[in-house]
Amino acid sequence: MKAAVDPDRCIGCGVCEQICNTVFEMDDNLAKVKVETVPTDAEAGCQDAADACPVNAIAIIE
C-alpha cells in the first residue's frame, strides 16, 4: 500500500499526522508522505487518516 497527499487540496490541518505519524508529517504547513511504502502495521492508521481528512486530500494506492 502507498499513500499520496494532493498538495492542492491539503489545508494543513495536521489531522493525518496526529492519526498516523508513521506515514504523514507536516512540511511547510502541508502534509506529506514520509515513507515510500506504508508499513504493514501502519496500514489501518493510514486508512483512518485518509478517512479523517476533511478535504479528501489523501489517496490510498493499493
Secondary structure as UniProt FT lines:
FT   STRAND          2..5
FT   TURN            7..9
FT   HELIX           15..19
FT   TURN            21..23
FT   STRAND          24..27
FT   TURN            28..29
FT   STRAND          30..33
FT   HELIX           40..42
FT   HELIX           43..52
FT   TURN            54..55
FT   STRAND          58..61
//
